[in-house]
Amino acid sequence: MRPHLHALAAIAIVLALGNPAGAALKRVPYPEIKVDVSEAYKPDAAFNAMRKALTDAVAKKDSAALFALIGPTFIWTMQGSTVEQLDMGRDSLHNFKVVFGFRQQGKDVDGGVENGPYWDALAAFAADGTFYEENGNLVCGPIAGSIVDDQVFEQARGKIETDDESADWYFTVADTPVAKAPGDAGPPVGKVGKVALPVLNVYPASPEGKPPVTPTHLEVLMPNGKSGWIPAAAARPLSTERLCYAKTAKGEWKIVAYDQPDE
């Protein structure tokens, strides 16, 4: 099992390159899928300082500056449970390096990881500004949302998904108007609350054969069966990896955990 280090960047990488799942979805009405969105964490000055240091380190691909932000403990979990790949006999930096592709599992030196290090995943974490508190001592991002009624969710999936293709589900973090085109300033074609929505397409699409462009807008299918566009910043993946932080005894925020979704 390898880390799911691309869900946060999926909009930019997978959908921007063309989303066959979105094209194959049945554009029909489906039950509204309400989502409980976690209460947003309000960062203190020390947390903001850590975020700036993380952003700068990732932008410069400065591994030394990045590694200085790793806490004295670092765990790798899947939906809160420790994964087998976490090496309890090694220090926190080793495990962080394994998760983010700086080092192969079980090795003592860096390098040798296909497509590693995963700077794109780290950049996605650094760019996301939504956080929530977990168990009273962790702050994790991006912000989480949970389905209110799983049965309704399955009913909706049954209506719009096909046997061959499943949808990419995102949830809106607040009431959001839906435009008829990306960035359109006219009357919205709809409005959604805190709900889960399948993403059909993105704007702008990435040029073929070139690095993916980070989209600014998402085309979503509304419960009434009609589609429209919302700002990409208004939604988050329903199932995604998260990076978590904790404050040390000295009052410094450090990176202490990576949590990935279920397989």
C-alpha positions in Angstrom: 0.0 0.0 0.0 1.3 3.4 -0.9 0.1 6.8 0.4 -2.8 8.5 -1.4 -0.8 11.6 -2.1 -2.8 12.9 -5.0 -6.4 13.4 -3.9 -5.9 17.0 -2.9 -4.3 17.7 -6.3 -6.8 15.5 -8.1 -8.6 18.5 -9.5 -5.4 19.9 -11.0 -4.0 16.6 -12.2 -6.8 14.1 -12.9 -9.8 16.2 -13.8 -7.9 18.9 -15.6 -6.6 16.2 -18.0 -10.1 15.2 -18.8 -12.5 13.3 -16.5 -14.1 10.3 -18.3 -16.1 9.6 -15.2 -17.8 13.0 -15.3 -18.6 12.5 -18.9 -20.2 9.1 -18.3 -22.4 10.1 -15.3 -26.2 10.1 -15.8 -27.3 13.8 -15.6 -30.5 13.1 -13.8 -32.1 14.4 -10.6 -30.8 12.6 -7.4 -31.5 13.0 -3.6 -29.7 15.9 -2.0 -26.8 14.7 0.0 -26.4 16.8 3.1 -22.9 17.1 4.7 -21.9 18.0 8.2 -18.8 20.3 7.8 -16.4 20.4 10.7 -16.1 23.7 12.6 -13.3 25.7 11.1 -10.2 26.2 13.2 -9.0 29.8 13.7 -5.2 29.8 13.5 -3.1 31.7 16.0 0.0 33.7 15.1 2.3 30.7 15.7 0.2 28.5 13.4 0.3 31.1 10.7 4.1 31.4 11.0 4.4 27.7 10.6 2.1 27.8 7.5 4.2 30.5 5.9 7.4 28.5 6.6 5.8 25.4 5.0 4.6 27.4 2.0 8.1 28.9 1.5 9.9 25.6 1.9 7.7 23.9 -0.6 7.8 26.7 -3.1 11.6 26.6 -3.0 11.7 22.8 -2.7 13.9 23.4 0.3 14.0 20.0 2.0 16.1 21.2 4.9 13.6 23.9 5.8 10.8 21.5 5.3 12.3 18.8 7.6 12.8 21.4 10.3 9.0 21.6 10.5 8.6 17.9 11.4 7.6 17.3 15.0 9.4 15.0 17.4 6.7 12.4 16.6 5.1 11.7 13.2 2.5 9.0 12.6 1.0 7.6 9.4 -2.6 6.6 9.7 -5.6 5.5 7.6 -8.8 7.0 8.8 -7.3 7.3 12.3 -5.7 3.9 12.6 -2.0 3.4 12.3 -0.9 1.7 9.1 1.5 -1.2 8.9 4.0 0.8 7.0 4.7 3.1 9.9 8.1 2.1 11.3 7.8 2.5 15.0 11.5 1.8 15.4 12.5 4.8 13.3 12.4 8.5 14.0 9.6 10.8 12.9 11.7 12.3 10.1 12.3 8.9 8.5 8.6 8.1 8.5 7.7 11.6 7.0 10.3 11.0 4.3 8.8 7.6 3.4 5.2 9.1 3.2 6.3 12.0 1.0 8.6 10.1 -1.3 12.0 11.4 -0.1 13.1 7.9 0.9 12.1 4.3 0.2 10.6 2.3 3.1 13.2 0.5 5.1 16.1 2.4 3.6 18.6 4.6 5.5 19.3 7.1 2.6 17.1 9.4 0.6 16.2 8.9 -3.0 15.1 6.0 -5.2 11.4 6.7 -5.0 9.5 6.8 -8.3 8.2 10.3 -9.0 9.5 11.3 -5.5 9.7 13.5 -3.6 6.0 14.3 -3.8 6.3 18.1 -3.9 2.9 18.5 -5.6 1.1 16.9 -2.7 3.0 19.1 -0.2 2.2 22.1 -2.3 -1.5 21.2 -2.2 -1.4 21.0 1.6 0.5 24.3 1.8 -2.0 26.0 -0.5 -5.1 24.8 1.4 -6.2 27.2 4.1 -9.0 25.2 5.8 -8.4 23.4 9.0 -10.3 21.8 11.9 -9.4 20.5 15.3 -9.1 16.7 15.8 -9.4 15.1 19.3 -8.7 18.4 20.9 -4.9 18.4 20.4 -4.5 18.2 16.6 -5.3 20.6 13.8 -5.8 19.0 10.5 -6.4 20.2 6.9 -8.2 20.4 4.7 -11.4 20.8 6.5 -13.5 17.6 6.8 -17.1 16.9 5.9 -19.2 13.8 6.7 -22.3 12.5 5.0 -25.4 13.0 7.1 -27.3 10.0 5.7 -25.3 7.2 4.1 -28.4 5.6 2.7 -29.3 8.8 0.8 -25.8 8.9 -0.5 -26.0 5.4 -1.9 -29.3 6.2 -3.5 -27.8 9.2 -5.2 -24.8 7.2 -6.4 -27.2 4.5 -7.8 -29.0 7.1 -9.9 -26.1 8.9 -11.5 -23.1 6.5 -11.5 -22.7 3.7 -14.0 -21.4 0.1 -13.6 -18.1 1.2 -15.2 -17.6 4.7 -13.7 -18.0 6.2 -10.3 -18.2 10.0 -9.6 -15.6 12.2 -8.0 -17.5 13.6 -5.0 -16.7 17.0 -3.4 -18.6 18.9 -0.8 -19.3 22.6 -0.5 -18.1 24.2 2.7 -20.8 26.9 2.8 -23.8 28.1 0.8 -22.6 28.5 -2.7 -24.2 30.0 -5.8 -23.9 28.0 -9.0 -23.2 29.9 -12.2 -24.1 29.0 -15.7 -20.4 29.4 -16.8 -17.0 29.7 -15.1 -16.9 33.2 -13.5 -20.2 34.3 -14.9 -21.5 37.4 -13.1 -25.2 36.9 -14.2 -28.0 35.4 -12.1 -27.0 32.0 -10.8 -28.6 28.9 -12.2 -28.9 27.5 -8.7 -27.6 27.5 -5.1 -26.4 24.7 -3.0 -25.8 24.4 0.8 -23.4 22.2 2.6 -23.9 19.2 0.3 -21.9 16.6 -1.6 -21.8 17.0 -5.4 -20.2 15.0 -8.3 -17.7 17.0 -10.3 -18.2 16.8 -14.1 -15.4 19.0 -15.4 -13.0 21.8 -14.6 -12.0 25.2 -15.9 -9.5 25.9 -17.3 -8.5 22.5 -18.8 -4.8 21.7 -19.0 -3.2 21.9 -22.4 -2.4 18.4 -23.8 1.2 17.3 -23.2 1.9 20.2 -20.8 1.9 20.4 -16.9 -1.6 20.5 -15.5 -3.1 23.9 -14.7 -4.8 24.5 -11.4 -8.5 25.0 -12.1 -10.4 28.0 -10.8 -13.9 26.5 -11.3 -15.6 23.1 -11.1 -18.6 22.0 -13.1 -20.9 20.1 -10.7 -24.2 18.2 -11.1 -26.9 19.6 -8.8 -29.6 17.5 -7.2 -32.1 18.8 -9.7 -30.1 17.1 -12.5 -28.8 20.3 -13.9 -25.2 21.3 -14.0 -23.4 24.6 -13.3 -20.1 26.0 -12.1 -18.7 26.9 -8.7 -15.4 28.3 -7.6 -12.8 25.5 -7.0 -12.1 27.1 -3.6 -15.7 26.5 -2.5 -15.4 22.7 -2.5 -13.2 20.0 -1.0 -12.9 16.3 -1.8 -15.3 14.2 0.3 -12.6 11.6 0.8 -9.0 12.9 0.9 -5.7 12.7 2.7 -5.0 15.2 5.5 -1.9 16.6 7.1 -2.1 17.3 10.9 -0.2 19.6 13.2 0.3 20.0 16.9 1.9 22.5 19.2 5.1 21.6 21.1 5.8 22.5 24.7 7.7 25.5 23.4 4.6 26.8 21.6 5.8 25.9 18.1 3.5 24.2 15.6 5.0 21.1 13.9 3.8 18.6 11.3 2.9 15.4 13.3 0.6 13.2 11.2 -0.5 12.2 7.8 -3.9 10.5 7.4 -5.0 8.8 4.2 -8.5 7.7 3.2 -9.5 4.0 3.1 -8.5 2.0 0.0 
